[in-house]
Amino acid sequence: MKTLKGMLAGAAMALGLAGGALAQGQDYPNGTVTLVVPYSPSGNTDIFGRHLATALQERWGQPVVVENKPGGGSMVGTAYVSQQAPDAQTILLTTSAYATAPAVYKDLPFDPATDLKPIGIVGYTAYILVVNADTGITTMEQFIEKAKGSDMFAATAGLGTTTHFGMEKFLSDAGLDLEVVHYKGGGDAMVSILSKEADIYDTSVATAGDQIKAGKLNALAVMDDRRVTALPDVPTTAEVGLPDVQVRQWIGMFVPKDTPDELVEWLNSEVNEVVTSENFAKIVEPIDINIETSSIPEVKERLAREMEKWVRLAEERGISQPQ
């Protein structure tokens, strides 16, 4: 059984942590660890979380379970974790909605800048812009030309989500004035594009990949600076003249704000080691999540930068919480 106490007793002294949590010999994990996923079961984040829970359970020799707490564009589950004991027995596994939602929702029951501490960002999924194949549109140039002056509308998976801000950024940079319609989730938004109710949608490769391969959807661009392995013929937004339209839905882990820094640092090291293992990479490959690791300072800097970016975009586009 690999515990914090067993691994880091000597390291604590080397790091000058006498008097801190590690020097006290804190035994972690102490019983079941719960990964709270603020989305419904079966989505990419949930599936990733269950794979991660299994891997951590094997590593620590203690139960690690996933608990789904959907609602409020992931804010319900996030608020729940912010109110838990600061012992890292409850960990939030969420997405970049953590950085986008605050730009819209001004009355959140927690402060994303101060009420949780990041453990790290562990992966991301590339987003793609798709249209119904029946439209005959196969390139971004064709879509932009047809969309100018039209009454088309764009679908998102919900107000304040990554798909919402990704779409707003695309429309802004492409100079398009389409109506943006928010659905209750990614599933409903995908139905809207497949049924030709919506004209364009930004979604993950994992969500749309099968529909693209089946000829039901056409992918116009990957919202990133590099193409994706699953769709090698689809150009990036940079290649189609929209270099700043880069939107990745990352997956990150957070704990309540008063969790000891030493424990958070240890968790960062543990999680980074698990997700970069060859076995774990193979397990998550089918859901098209790219592994990414980070230090805690890197995550903090990234969160601050992204929150500022999305607030600015919300102001420019007039995005606000419904009254």
Secondary structure, DSSP 8 states (H G I E B T S, - for coil): ---HHHHHHHHHHHTT-TTSTTTTT--S--S-EEEEESS-TTSHHHHHHHHHHHHHHHHHSS-EEEEE---GGGHHHHHHHHTS-TTSSEEEEEETHHHHGGGT-S--SS-TTTSEEEEEEEEEEEEEEEEEGGG---SHHHHHHHHTTS--EEEESSTTSHHHHHHHHHHHHHT---EEEE-SSHHHHHHHHHTTSSSEEEEEHHHHHHHHHTTSEEEEEESSSS--TTSTTS-BTTTTT-TT---EEEEEEEEETTS-HHHHHHHHHHHHHHHTSHHHHHHHGGGT-EE----HHHHHHHHHHHHHHHHHHHHHHT-----
